[in-house]
Amino acid sequence: MTTVVEPFDSGVKYRCKWLVLVWVITASLLGTLFPTCSEGASLLYLKGKEIEAEGNKKLETACHLLGLNLETIKLGDMELKGLLPGMVSGDRVRAVLVDRAIFNKLTPEEFWVAMSKIGVNAPVLIMGLDRDASPVLLKEWTKGAVIGIDKRSGIAGKRFYRFSGPRELCSEFSGQDIALESDGSRLSLVLANESFVKAESVVEYCPGGDGACAPVLAKFRWREQDIFLEAALVSGRNYAETGNMGETLLDMAVLLIFLKYAFGVSAWHGSSDFANLTIDDPWLVEPYGNLSYAGLVEHAKRENFHTTIGFIPWNYDRSEPKVVELLNRNLDRISLSVHGNDHDHKEFERYLGKSGEERNFTLSMEYSEKLRTALARMDELSRLTRLPYDKVMIFPYAIGSEGVLELLKRHGFLATVNGPHIPLGASIPREDPRWMRSVLTDFAGFPSFRRAPVYPKLASRQQIQILLDLLLDNPVIFGSHHDLFAEGMGAFDGVARFINRAQPQTKWVSLAEIARRWYLKRLRVDGDYDVIASSGEIIIENLEAQDRRYWVRKQEPLLPLVVSVNVDRKPIEFQRDGDWITFRVDVPARESRVVELVYDANQSAGPVDISKRNLRVLILRSLSDFRDMVLGRTEVGRLTVSIYYRTGLFRHPLLLSAIFLLIGPTMFFLLYLRKRKKTPKGYPNNRQDRTA
């Protein structure tokens, strides 16, 4: 984008100085009315100077995820006796971490004296204990409850972690047994058979076979204080090296469990736990390939889950009345969302640029027209069927670039949901904490939700990822196609059961409900709440018995410009702070408020042609129907489809056209016989009449 600066005389410059002064004063006054997000509660980390930075990344990641202020203090031998005076203020400290180097040089009496001097009265975690831990200090700290650190091997393929702590401590991990896929041994705590203080196992390592489980995280209570001890779990490996998968995330889970327990509502937590299953491509016909709508609704009711159909707008006029009737009766179990427009493989794959950058005007207009057409077709679908739909985009094949996300915002979409949820042309380093959030708002200030593939039999790393998402209050969204149900309509039942057992309060809702109702919040010292919103339309709900004030922040680049913030359709004041906007919402006890952001979108409002005249798209959609509704129902057909995608044939339109000319007549004949067999005599032929 080109900016033109006009020359001006000294008089104008003088007046500009006064305007700047007025602006500064106004901003200062607004700052008192709209303070930025308050500083989080503090986590005090006492670290020996000889300890390397191996655990720092894990701690920084955890503190970023939970909105905590990490205060790290390195202490040498000469500083231990005069520990901490003047180095930290304890009024905001909610938890204390002590590493193994400090533990080996510090008696519990010296520690508690130091804590009392700075006014700290908070849960303590002694972390990373290894076999060099002093047995004398272990007994002294735990009053004889823990007497040593042991190294235990296990049987390959049979080893697992058991989260034996109660739900109020282990949250969604409580009661879970997580298999360990790799070989190796683990350190564990040795508990005394009898002691003055009883230690409680929170997480246990189970070697398999006849070997007894032993704690790797234990808790005991002394002087009205909760004290946790952690044996080193995975030595030399951290989150930055392993990314978002695998058993090494158990190390992060143990730390998060402690921090969530210690900080409670003072840490970032979600408005609720949300989940959803999306199935891409089907139009409203029974059955669609391996998908039976009746069977899907039956299993959704039995196992308590919600499914969103990623509906291709091109199919807006092809719905069967009995499917429409079924969906209208079960909107709490099944919903529709926007899946591209024509779904012609390359709809949004060309790079449009970043938000605010100068971009290809022709391509931008082309994409805008596709979005307008998609929405107009979905509106027509709603008119014909009386079915609502979510203004949430599920991109065909791959998410578009940041510029496309900006267009989605301009056209009134609430969010986008995709497998890889980082826009085309963008990247996030693997060590970045944002990888552990399933929602990104860093690109065009538009929420991009991550969805995971469905594995009917969950491996341990999928279980860990689901449990971590639930622990962090991330929305848990899955995505698949009709072939998920090739072996039966119960293919998702096991996944739904796993989630509902881990978190019985999970809300299975539509994608639009997730976009509107999910946000992060934390309790401030003054009794108000900080909120980080993701969508341009949010519903803030106060479930408490007293009125609450919410200080809301939302990431919003300059384009498109936010012209108004409305609460229950009434405009309120808001302030811009760089790429963020801030505003205040007061919500009475047990009530909610609807917040809407109004953008200066400047989009065309002319007529939209929703007809289907493009021959290429017609061929592609017909081939897709044949793939899903004929080939997809047999093993040989599914193998053919697999080869078709693995070899990249779907990216060659000329070859596809030749294939269509060869098999097209057979395909249409089979579809005709199927339709004739299912259509009762006297059934209306006009599509509009059939779907009304």
C-alpha positions as CSV (number, residue, x, y, z in Angstrom):
1,M,0.0,0.0,0.0
2,T,1.4,3.4,-1.0
3,T,1.1,6.4,1.4
4,V,1.4,9.9,0.0
5,V,2.7,12.6,2.4
6,E,1.7,16.1,1.4
7,P,4.0,19.1,2.2
8,F,2.7,21.5,4.8
9,D,3.7,25.0,6.1
10,S,4.9,25.9,9.6
11,G,1.4,27.0,10.6
12,V,0.0,23.6,9.9
13,K,3.0,22.1,11.7
14,Y,2.2,24.3,14.8
15,R,-1.5,23.2,14.7
16,C,-0.4,19.5,14.4
17,K,1.7,19.8,17.5
18,W,-1.4,20.9,19.4
19,L,-3.4,18.0,17.9
20,V,-0.7,15.6,19.0
21,L,-0.8,17.1,22.5
22,V,-4.6,16.7,22.6
23,W,-4.3,13.2,21.4
24,V,-1.8,12.3,24.1
25,I,-4.0,13.8,26.8
26,T,-7.0,12.0,25.5
27,A,-5.2,8.7,25.2
28,S,-4.0,9.1,28.8
29,L,-7.5,9.7,30.0
30,L,-8.8,6.8,28.0
31,G,-6.1,4.7,29.5
32,T,-7.5,5.2,32.9
33,L,-11.0,4.2,31.7
34,F,-9.7,1.3,29.6
35,P,-6.6,-0.2,31.2
36,T,-4.7,-2.8,29.3
37,C,-4.6,-6.4,30.4
38,S,-3.5,-6.6,34.0
39,E,-0.2,-8.2,35.0
40,G,-0.7,-11.9,35.8
41,A,-0.1,-13.5,39.2
42,S,3.5,-14.5,39.8
43,L,5.3,-17.9,39.7
44,L,8.5,-17.7,41.8
45,Y,11.3,-20.0,40.5
46,L,14.3,-20.5,42.7
47,K,17.1,-21.8,40.6
48,G,20.6,-22.8,41.3
49,K,23.3,-21.0,39.3
50,E,24.8,-24.2,38.2
51,I,21.5,-25.4,36.6
52,E,21.4,-24.9,32.9
53,A,18.5,-23.5,30.9
54,E,17.1,-26.9,30.0
55,G,13.8,-26.3,32.0
56,N,13.4,-22.6,31.2
57,K,11.7,-23.1,27.9
58,K,9.1,-25.5,29.5
59,L,8.5,-22.9,32.2
60,E,8.2,-20.0,29.8
61,T,5.8,-21.9,27.7
62,A,3.6,-22.9,30.6
63,C,3.6,-19.3,31.9
64,H,2.7,-17.9,28.5
65,L,-0.2,-20.4,28.1
66,L,-1.6,-19.6,31.6
67,G,-0.8,-15.9,31.6
68,L,1.6,-16.0,34.6
69,N,4.4,-13.7,35.5
70,L,7.6,-15.9,35.8
71,E,10.0,-14.5,38.4
72,T,13.3,-16.5,38.1
73,I,15.9,-15.9,40.8
74,K,19.3,-17.6,40.5
75,L,20.9,-18.3,43.9
76,G,24.5,-19.3,44.8
77,D,25.9,-20.7,48.0
78,M,26.6,-17.3,49.5
79,E,23.0,-16.2,49.0
80,L,21.2,-19.1,50.6
81,K,21.2,-18.0,54.2
82,G,20.0,-14.5,53.3
83,L,17.5,-15.9,50.8
84,L,15.4,-13.4,48.8
85,P,15.4,-10.3,51.0
86,G,14.5,-7.4,48.8
87,M,14.6,-9.5,45.7
88,V,10.9,-10.2,45.2
89,S,7.5,-9.1,46.5
90,G,5.4,-12.0,47.7
91,D,2.0,-10.5,47.6
92,R,1.4,-11.6,44.0
93,V,3.2,-15.0,44.3
94,R,0.7,-17.9,43.9
95,A,3.2,-20.8,43.6
96,V,6.9,-21.5,44.1
97,L,9.2,-23.8,42.1
98,V,12.4,-25.1,43.7
99,D,14.9,-26.9,41.4
100,R,17.1,-29.8,42.5
101,A,20.2,-27.7,43.0
102,I,18.5,-25.4,45.6
103,F,16.8,-28.4,47.2
104,N,20.1,-30.1,47.9
105,K,21.5,-27.0,49.7
106,L,18.5,-25.8,51.6
107,T,16.8,-27.1,54.7
108,P,13.0,-26.8,54.9
109,E,13.4,-24.5,57.9
110,E,15.6,-22.1,55.9
111,F,13.1,-22.2,53.1
112,W,10.1,-21.4,55.2
113,V,11.9,-18.6,57.0
114,A,12.7,-17.0,53.7
115,M,9.1,-17.4,52.4
116,S,7.7,-15.8,55.6
117,K,10.1,-12.8,55.2
118,I,8.6,-12.0,51.8
119,G,5.0,-12.9,52.7
120,V,4.7,-16.0,50.5
121,N,2.1,-18.6,51.4
122,A,1.6,-20.7,48.3
123,P,1.9,-24.3,47.0
124,V,5.5,-25.5,46.4
125,L,6.8,-27.8,43.7
126,I,10.3,-29.3,44.1
127,M,11.0,-30.3,40.5
128,G,13.4,-32.5,38.6
129,L,14.7,-34.6,41.5
130,D,17.2,-37.2,40.4
131,R,19.3,-39.9,42.2
132,D,21.7,-37.2,43.5
133,A,18.9,-35.8,45.7
134,S,20.0,-35.9,49.4
135,P,18.1,-38.7,51.2
136,V,18.5,-36.8,54.5
137,L,16.8,-33.7,53.0
138,L,14.1,-35.8,51.4
139,K,13.2,-37.2,54.7
140,E,13.5,-33.8,56.4
141,W,11.3,-32.0,53.9
142,T,8.7,-34.8,53.8
143,K,8.8,-35.8,57.4
144,G,9.8,-39.3,56.4
145,A,7.1,-39.7,53.7
146,V,9.6,-39.8,50.8
147,I,12.9,-41.6,51.4
148,G,14.7,-41.7,48.1
149,I,14.7,-41.6,44.2
150,D,14.8,-44.9,42.3
151,K,15.4,-45.8,38.7
152,R,12.9,-48.3,37.3
153,S,13.0,-50.0,33.9
154,G,9.9,-51.5,32.3
155,I,8.6,-53.9,29.7
156,A,8.6,-52.4,26.2
157,G,5.1,-51.8,24.9
158,K,3.5,-52.3,28.3
159,R,4.8,-49.3,30.2
160,F,2.4,-46.5,31.0
161,Y,1.7,-43.5,33.2
162,R,-1.2,-43.5,35.6
163,F,-2.7,-40.2,36.7
164,S,-4.0,-41.3,40.1
165,G,-4.7,-37.9,41.6
166,P,-8.3,-36.7,42.1
167,R,-10.1,-34.6,39.5
168,E,-9.7,-31.4,41.5
169,L,-6.0,-31.9,41.1
170,C,-5.4,-33.7,37.8
171,S,-8.4,-32.3,36.0
172,E,-9.0,-34.1,32.7
173,F,-6.0,-36.4,33.2
174,S,-7.5,-37.9,36.4
175,G,-7.9,-41.6,36.1
176,Q,-6.2,-41.9,32.8
177,D,-3.6,-44.5,31.9
178,I,-1.3,-43.3,29.1
179,A,0.8,-45.9,27.3
180,L,4.5,-45.1,26.7
181,E,5.5,-45.9,23.2
182,S,9.3,-45.7,23.5
183,D,11.7,-47.9,25.5
184,G,13.7,-46.8,28.5
185,S,13.5,-46.3,32.2
186,R,12.1,-43.7,34.5
187,L,13.0,-42.1,37.8
188,S,10.4,-42.4,40.6
189,L,9.9,-41.4,44.2
190,V,10.3,-44.0,46.9
191,L,7.6,-43.6,49.5
192,A,7.9,-44.9,53.1
193,N,5.5,-47.6,54.2
194,E,4.9,-45.7,57.4
195,S,5.6,-42.0,58.2
196,F,4.4,-39.1,60.3
197,V,3.0,-37.4,57.1
198,K,1.2,-39.3,54.4
199,A,2.3,-38.6,50.8
200,E,-0.3,-38.9,48.0
201,S,0.6,-40.3,44.6
202,V,-0.5,-37.9,41.8
203,V,1.2,-39.4,38.8
204,E,2.6,-42.9,38.7
205,Y,5.0,-44.8,36.4
206,C,3.9,-48.3,35.8
207,P,6.5,-50.6,34.3
208,G,4.1,-53.3,33.1
209,G,4.0,-57.0,33.9
210,D,4.0,-57.7,37.6
211,G,5.9,-54.5,38.5
212,A,4.2,-52.2,40.9
213,C,3.5,-48.6,40.0
214,A,5.6,-45.9,41.6
215,P,5.0,-42.1,41.9
216,V,6.7,-39.6,39.7
217,L,4.7,-36.8,41.2
218,A,3.6,-36.9,44.9
219,K,1.9,-34.4,47.2
220,F,1.8,-34.0,50.9
221,R,0.6,-31.3,53.3
222,W,2.6,-29.6,56.0
223,R,2.0,-26.5,58.0
224,E,-1.3,-26.0,56.1
225,Q,0.7,-25.9,52.9
226,D,0.6,-28.2,49.8
227,I,4.1,-29.5,48.8
228,F,4.7,-31.4,45.6
229,L,7.8,-33.5,44.7
230,E,8.5,-34.4,41.1
231,A,11.1,-37.0,39.9
232,A,12.8,-36.1,36.6
233,L,10.5,-37.5,33.8
234,V,12.3,-37.2,30.5
235,S,15.9,-36.1,30.7
236,G,17.4,-34.0,28.0
237,R,14.3,-33.6,25.9
238,N,12.0,-30.6,25.9
239,Y,9.0,-29.2,24.2
240,A,11.0,-27.3,21.5
241,E,12.6,-30.5,20.3
242,T,9.4,-32.6,20.1
243,G,6.8,-30.2,19.0
244,N,3.2,-30.9,19.8
245,M,3.1,-34.7,19.8
246,G,4.5,-37.6,21.8
247,E,5.0,-38.7,25.3
248,T,7.5,-36.0,26.2
249,L,4.5,-33.7,26.5
250,L,3.6,-35.6,29.6
251,D,6.4,-33.6,31.2
252,M,4.6,-30.4,30.3
253,A,1.3,-31.9,31.5
254,V,2.7,-32.6,34.9
255,L,3.8,-29.0,35.2
256,L,0.5,-27.6,33.9
257,I,-1.4,-29.8,36.3
258,F,0.5,-28.3,39.3
259,L,0.2,-24.7,38.0
260,K,-3.6,-25.0,37.2
261,Y,-4.1,-26.4,40.7
262,A,-2.0,-23.6,42.3
263,F,-3.4,-20.6,40.4
264,G,-6.9,-21.7,39.7
265,V,-9.0,-18.9,38.1
266,S,-6.1,-16.5,38.4
267,A,-4.6,-18.3,35.3
268,W,-6.0,-18.1,31.8
269,H,-8.9,-20.6,31.5
270,G,-11.6,-21.1,28.9
271,S,-15.2,-20.0,29.2
272,S,-16.0,-23.7,28.9
273,D,-14.8,-26.9,27.3
274,F,-16.0,-27.3,23.7
275,A,-15.9,-30.1,21.1
276,N,-17.1,-30.8,17.6
277,L,-16.8,-33.3,14.8
278,T,-16.8,-32.0,11.2
279,I,-17.5,-34.1,8.1
280,D,-16.6,-32.5,4.9
281,D,-18.3,-32.6,1.5
282,P,-21.7,-34.4,1.9
283,W,-24.8,-32.9,0.5
284,L,-28.1,-33.7,2.0
285,V,-28.9,-37.1,0.6
286,E,-29.4,-40.4,2.4
287,P,-27.0,-42.1,2.4
288,Y,-24.0,-40.1,1.2
289,G,-21.4,-42.7,0.5
290,N,-20.7,-44.4,3.8
291,L,-22.5,-41.6,5.8
292,S,-26.0,-42.2,7.0
293,Y,-27.6,-39.1,8.4
294,A,-30.1,-41.2,10.4
295,G,-27.3,-43.3,11.8
296,L,-25.1,-40.3,12.6
297,V,-27.9,-38.6,14.6
298,E,-28.6,-41.9,16.4
299,H,-25.0,-42.3,17.5
300,A,-24.7,-38.6,18.3
301,K,-27.6,-38.8,20.7
302,R,-26.4,-42.1,22.3
303,E,-22.7,-41.0,22.8
304,N,-23.4,-37.2,23.3
305,F,-21.6,-35.5,20.5
306,H,-22.3,-32.9,17.8
307,T,-21.4,-33.1,14.1
308,T,-21.0,-30.2,11.6
309,I,-21.4,-30.9,7.9
310,G,-18.8,-29.0,5.8
311,F,-21.4,-28.2,3.1
312,I,-20.2,-27.3,-0.4
313,P,-22.4,-24.3,-1.4
314,W,-22.6,-25.6,-5.0
315,N,-24.9,-28.3,-3.7
316,Y,-27.5,-25.8,-2.4
317,D,-30.4,-27.1,-4.5
318,R,-29.9,-30.9,-4.2
319,S,-31.3,-31.7,-0.8
320,E,-33.6,-34.6,-0.1
321,P,-36.7,-33.7,2.0
322,K,-36.4,-36.5,4.5
323,V,-32.8,-35.6,5.3
324,V,-33.8,-31.9,5.6
325,E,-36.6,-32.9,8.0
326,L,-34.3,-35.1,10.0
327,L,-31.8,-32.2,10.4
328,N,-34.4,-29.7,11.3
329,R,-35.5,-32.0,14.1
330,N,-32.0,-32.5,15.5
331,L,-30.2,-29.1,15.2
332,D,-28.7,-29.7,18.6
333,R,-26.8,-32.7,17.2
334,I,-26.0,-31.7,13.6
335,S,-25.3,-28.4,11.9
336,L,-24.0,-27.0,8.6
337,S,-21.0,-24.8,7.8
338,V,-19.5,-23.4,4.7
339,H,-16.9,-25.6,2.8
340,G,-15.5,-23.4,0.0
341,N,-17.8,-22.5,-2.8
342,D,-17.4,-24.8,-5.8
343,H,-14.8,-26.9,-4.1
344,D,-12.8,-27.0,-7.4
345,H,-9.4,-27.9,-5.8
346,K,-7.8,-24.4,-6.3
347,E,-10.4,-22.0,-4.9
348,F,-8.2,-20.2,-2.4
349,E,-4.7,-21.8,-3.0
350,R,-3.2,-18.8,-4.7
351,Y,-1.3,-16.5,-2.4
352,L,-3.1,-13.2,-1.7
353,G,-0.6,-11.7,0.8
354,K,-0.6,-10.6,4.4
355,S,-3.2,-8.4,6.0
356,G,-2.7,-4.7,5.2
357,E,-0.2,-5.4,2.4
358,E,-0.6,-4.2,-1.2
359,R,-2.1,-7.1,-3.1
360,N,-3.3,-8.4,-6.5
361,F,-6.5,-6.4,-7.0
362,T,-7.9,-8.9,-9.6
363,L,-7.3,-11.9,-7.4
364,S,-8.7,-10.1,-4.3
365,M,-11.9,-9.3,-6.3
366,E,-12.1,-12.9,-7.5
367,Y,-11.9,-14.3,-4.0
368,S,-14.4,-11.8,-2.8
369,E,-16.8,-12.8,-5.5
370,K,-16.4,-16.5,-4.5
371,L,-17.2,-15.7,-0.9
372,R,-20.2,-13.6,-1.9
373,T,-21.4,-16.5,-4.1
374,A,-20.9,-19.1,-1.4
375,L,-22.9,-17.0,1.1
376,A,-25.7,-16.4,-1.4
377,R,-25.9,-20.1,-2.1
378,M,-26.0,-20.9,1.6
379,D,-28.7,-18.3,2.1
380,E,-30.7,-20.0,-0.7
381,L,-30.2,-23.4,0.9
382,S,-31.6,-21.9,4.1
383,R,-34.6,-20.5,2.3
384,L,-35.3,-23.8,0.6
385,T,-34.8,-26.0,3.6
386,R,-35.3,-23.7,6.7
387,L,-31.9,-25.0,7.9
388,P,-29.6,-22.5,9.5
389,Y,-25.9,-22.5,8.7
390,D,-22.7,-21.3,10.4
391,K,-20.7,-18.5,8.9
392,V,-17.5,-20.5,9.5
393,M,-15.2,-21.4,6.6
394,I,-13.7,-24.8,6.2
395,F,-11.3,-24.4,3.4
396,P,-11.2,-27.1,0.7
397,Y,-7.8,-29.0,0.8
398,A,-5.8,-26.2,2.6
399,I,-6.3,-22.9,4.4
400,G,-5.8,-19.7,2.4
401,S,-3.3,-16.9,3.0
402,E,-3.7,-14.2,5.6
403,G,-5.2,-11.9,3.0
404,V,-8.0,-14.4,2.5
405,L,-8.6,-14.5,6.2
406,E,-9.0,-10.7,6.1
407,L,-11.6,-11.1,3.3
408,L,-13.5,-13.6,5.5
409,K,-13.7,-11.0,8.2
410,R,-14.9,-8.4,5.8
411,H,-17.6,-10.7,4.6
412,G,-18.9,-11.4,8.1
413,F,-17.5,-14.8,8.7
414,L,-16.9,-15.7,12.4
415,A,-13.9,-18.0,12.1
416,T,-12.2,-20.6,10.0
417,V,-11.5,-24.3,11.0
418,N,-8.9,-26.4,9.3
419,G,-6.3,-29.1,9.8
420,P,-3.1,-27.1,9.6
421,H,-4.5,-23.8,10.9
422,I,-1.6,-21.6,10.0
423,P,-2.3,-19.5,6.8
424,L,-0.6,-20.2,3.5
425,G,2.7,-18.4,3.4
426,A,3.0,-18.0,7.2
427,S,4.9,-19.9,9.8
428,I,5.3,-20.3,13.5
429,P,8.5,-21.7,15.1
430,R,8.0,-25.1,16.6
431,E,9.2,-23.9,20.0
432,D,6.6,-21.1,20.0
433,P,3.9,-21.6,22.8
434,R,1.2,-20.8,20.3
435,W,1.5,-24.3,18.9
436,M,-0.2,-25.6,22.1
437,R,-3.2,-23.4,21.5
438,S,-5.8,-24.7,19.1
439,V,-6.9,-21.1,18.2
440,L,-4.8,-18.5,16.5
441,T,-5.7,-14.8,16.1
442,D,-2.3,-13.6,15.0
443,F,-3.2,-13.4,11.3
444,A,-5.6,-10.6,10.3
445,G,-7.0,-10.7,13.8
446,F,-9.2,-13.5,12.6
447,P,-9.7,-16.7,14.6
448,S,-8.3,-19.8,13.0
449,F,-9.2,-23.0,14.8
450,R,-7.2,-26.2,14.6
451,R,-8.9,-29.5,13.9
452,A,-7.4,-32.9,14.2
453,P,-7.9,-36.0,12.0
454,V,-10.1,-38.8,13.5
455,Y,-8.4,-42.0,14.7
456,P,-11.2,-44.4,15.8
457,K,-8.6,-46.2,18.0
458,L,-6.7,-43.5,19.8
459,A,-2.9,-44.0,20.2
460,S,-1.3,-42.6,23.3
461,R,0.0,-39.4,21.6
462,Q,-3.6,-38.7,20.3
463,Q,-4.8,-39.2,23.9
464,I,-2.2,-36.9,25.3
465,Q,-3.0,-34.2,22.7
466,I,-6.8,-34.4,23.5
467,L,-6.2,-34.3,27.3
468,L,-3.8,-31.4,27.0
469,D,-6.3,-29.5,24.9
470,L,-9.0,-30.2,27.5
471,L,-6.6,-29.2,30.3
472,L,-5.8,-25.9,28.6
473,D,-9.5,-25.4,27.7
474,N,-8.8,-25.5,24.0
475,P,-11.7,-26.3,21.7
476,V,-11.3,-30.0,20.6
477,I,-12.4,-30.2,17.0
478,F,-12.0,-33.2,14.7
479,G,-12.3,-33.4,10.9
480,S,-12.9,-36.3,8.5
481,H,-15.0,-37.4,5.5
482,H,-17.7,-39.9,4.8
483,D,-15.2,-42.7,4.6
484,L,-14.7,-42.5,8.4
485,F,-17.8,-44.6,8.6
486,A,-16.7,-47.2,6.1
487,E,-16.8,-49.9,8.9
488,G,-20.0,-48.5,10.5
489,M,-21.6,-45.4,11.9
490,G,-20.1,-46.1,15.3
491,A,-16.6,-45.1,14.2
492,F,-16.5,-41.9,16.3
493,D,-18.2,-43.4,19.4
494,G,-14.9,-44.3,21.1
495,V,-13.4,-40.8,20.7
496,A,-16.6,-39.2,22.0
497,R,-16.6,-41.5,25.0
498,F,-13.0,-40.8,25.7
499,I,-13.6,-37.0,25.8
500,N,-16.8,-37.2,27.8
501,R,-15.2,-39.4,30.4
502,A,-12.2,-37.1,30.7
503,Q,-14.4,-34.0,30.9
504,P,-18.1,-34.8,31.5
505,Q,-19.0,-31.0,31.2
506,T,-17.8,-30.9,27.6
507,K,-20.2,-28.9,25.4
508,W,-20.6,-30.5,22.0
509,V,-21.9,-27.6,19.8
510,S,-21.7,-26.2,16.3
511,L,-18.7,-24.3,15.0
512,A,-20.5,-21.0,15.2
513,E,-21.3,-21.6,18.9
514,I,-17.6,-22.4,19.6
515,A,-16.5,-19.2,17.8
516,R,-19.0,-17.1,19.7
517,R,-18.6,-18.6,23.2
518,W,-14.9,-19.5,23.5
519,Y,-12.6,-17.0,25.0
520,L,-9.9,-16.9,27.7
521,K,-10.4,-15.2,31.0
522,R,-8.6,-14.8,34.4
523,L,-9.5,-13.3,37.7
524,R,-7.7,-10.1,38.6
525,V,-6.6,-8.9,42.0
526,D,-9.4,-6.2,42.0
527,G,-12.1,-8.9,41.4
528,D,-12.7,-8.0,37.8
529,Y,-11.9,-10.4,34.9
530,D,-9.4,-10.0,32.0
531,V,-10.7,-11.5,28.8
532,I,-8.9,-12.3,25.5
533,A,-11.5,-12.7,22.8
534,S,-11.0,-14.4,19.4
535,S,-14.1,-13.8,17.3
536,G,-15.7,-10.5,16.2
537,E,-18.9,-11.8,17.9
538,I,-18.7,-13.1,21.4
539,I,-21.1,-14.0,24.1
540,I,-19.8,-13.2,27.6
541,E,-21.6,-15.2,30.2
542,N,-21.5,-14.6,34.0
543,L,-22.4,-17.8,35.8
544,E,-21.6,-16.4,39.2
545,A,-24.0,-15.1,41.9
546,Q,-22.5,-11.6,41.7
547,D,-22.1,-8.9,39.1
548,R,-18.8,-8.9,37.2
549,R,-16.8,-6.5,35.1
550,Y,-14.8,-7.9,32.1
551,W,-11.9,-6.0,30.6
552,V,-11.8,-7.4,27.0
553,R,-8.9,-7.4,24.6
554,K,-9.0,-8.5,21.0
555,Q,-6.3,-8.6,18.4
556,E,-7.4,-6.3,15.6
557,P,-5.0,-4.9,12.9
558,L,-5.9,-1.6,11.4
559,L,-7.6,-3.2,8.4
560,P,-10.5,-3.7,8.2
561,L,-11.1,-0.8,10.6
562,V,-13.3,-1.4,13.6
563,V,-15.8,1.4,13.5
564,S,-18.0,0.3,16.4
565,V,-18.2,-2.1,19.3
566,N,-21.8,-3.0,20.3
567,V,-23.0,-4.7,23.5
568,D,-26.5,-6.1,23.1
569,R,-26.7,-3.8,19.9
570,K,-25.8,-0.7,21.8
571,P,-22.5,1.0,21.0
572,I,-19.9,1.3,23.7
573,E,-16.5,3.1,24.0
574,F,-13.4,1.2,23.0
575,Q,-9.7,2.0,22.8
576,R,-7.0,1.0,20.3
577,D,-3.7,-0.2,21.6
578,G,-1.4,-1.0,18.7
579,D,-2.9,-4.1,17.0
580,W,-5.3,-4.6,19.9
581,I,-8.6,-3.0,20.9
582,T,-9.8,-2.8,24.5
583,F,-13.2,-2.3,26.0
584,R,-15.2,-2.9,29.2
585,V,-18.3,-5.1,29.5
586,D,-20.4,-5.3,32.7
587,V,-22.5,-8.4,33.1
588,P,-25.0,-8.9,35.9
589,A,-25.1,-12.1,37.9
590,R,-26.3,-15.2,36.0
591,E,-26.7,-13.2,32.8
592,S,-24.9,-12.8,29.5
593,R,-24.0,-10.1,27.0
594,V,-23.6,-10.3,23.2
595,V,-20.6,-8.3,21.9
596,E,-20.3,-7.5,18.2
597,L,-17.6,-5.7,16.4
598,V,-18.6,-3.7,13.3
599,Y,-16.1,-3.3,10.6
600,D,-15.7,-0.8,7.7
601,A,-15.8,-3.6,5.2
602,N,-16.5,-1.7,1.9
603,Q,-17.7,-4.8,0.2
604,S,-19.8,-4.9,-3.0
605,A,-23.6,-5.2,-2.4
606,G,-24.6,-6.0,-6.0
607,P,-26.5,-9.0,-7.2
608,V,-24.9,-12.5,-7.1
609,D,-25.2,-15.2,-9.7
610,I,-25.6,-18.5,-7.9
611,S,-26.3,-20.6,-11.0
612,K,-24.1,-23.5,-11.9
613,R,-22.9,-22.9,-15.5
614,N,-19.3,-23.8,-15.2
615,L,-18.7,-27.1,-17.1
616,R,-15.4,-27.7,-15.3
617,V,-17.0,-27.5,-11.9
618,L,-19.9,-29.6,-13.0
619,I,-17.5,-32.4,-14.1
620,L,-15.5,-32.1,-10.9
621,R,-18.6,-32.3,-8.7
622,S,-20.0,-35.2,-10.6
623,L,-16.7,-37.1,-10.3
624,S,-16.7,-36.4,-6.6
625,D,-20.2,-37.8,-6.3
626,F,-19.1,-40.9,-8.1
627,R,-16.0,-41.2,-5.9
628,D,-18.0,-40.9,-2.7
629,M,-21.3,-42.5,-3.5
630,V,-20.2,-45.4,-5.7
631,L,-16.5,-46.0,-5.4
632,G,-16.4,-45.1,-1.7
633,R,-18.8,-47.9,-0.7
634,T,-16.5,-50.8,-1.6
635,E,-13.0,-51.7,-0.6
636,V,-11.7,-51.8,-4.2
637,G,-13.3,-48.4,-4.8
638,R,-11.7,-46.9,-1.7
639,L,-8.3,-48.3,-2.8
640,T,-8.8,-46.6,-6.2
641,V,-9.6,-43.3,-4.5
642,S,-6.5,-43.6,-2.3
643,I,-4.3,-44.1,-5.3
644,Y,-6.0,-41.2,-7.1
645,Y,-5.0,-38.8,-4.3
646,R,-1.6,-40.2,-3.4
647,T,-0.5,-39.9,-7.1
648,G,-1.8,-36.4,-7.4
649,L,-4.2,-37.1,-10.3
650,F,-6.8,-34.8,-8.8
651,R,-4.5,-31.8,-9.8
652,H,-4.7,-32.6,-13.5
653,P,-8.1,-31.3,-14.9
654,L,-7.5,-32.4,-18.5
655,L,-6.9,-36.0,-17.3
656,L,-10.0,-35.7,-15.1
657,S,-12.0,-34.6,-18.1
658,A,-10.9,-37.6,-20.1
659,I,-11.7,-40.0,-17.2
660,F,-15.1,-38.3,-16.9
661,L,-15.9,-38.9,-20.6
662,L,-15.0,-42.5,-20.3
663,I,-16.9,-43.3,-17.1
664,G,-19.5,-40.5,-17.1
665,P,-22.3,-42.3,-18.8
666,T,-22.0,-45.3,-16.5
667,M,-21.8,-43.0,-13.4
668,F,-25.0,-41.1,-14.4
669,F,-26.8,-44.4,-15.2
670,L,-26.0,-45.8,-11.7
671,L,-27.0,-42.6,-10.0
672,Y,-30.2,-42.5,-12.1
673,L,-31.1,-46.1,-11.0
674,R,-30.4,-45.3,-7.4
675,K,-32.5,-42.1,-7.5
676,R,-35.4,-43.9,-9.3
677,K,-35.4,-46.7,-6.8
678,K,-35.5,-44.3,-3.8
679,T,-38.1,-41.8,-5.2
680,P,-41.7,-42.8,-4.5
681,K,-44.3,-42.4,-7.2
682,G,-45.8,-39.0,-7.5
683,Y,-42.7,-37.4,-5.8
684,P,-42.3,-33.8,-7.0
685,N,-39.6,-33.2,-9.6
686,N,-38.9,-29.6,-9.1
687,R,-35.9,-29.2,-6.8
688,Q,-37.3,-26.1,-5.1
689,D,-40.5,-27.9,-4.3
690,R,-38.7,-31.0,-3.0
691,T,-36.7,-29.0,-0.5
692,A,-39.3,-26.6,0.8
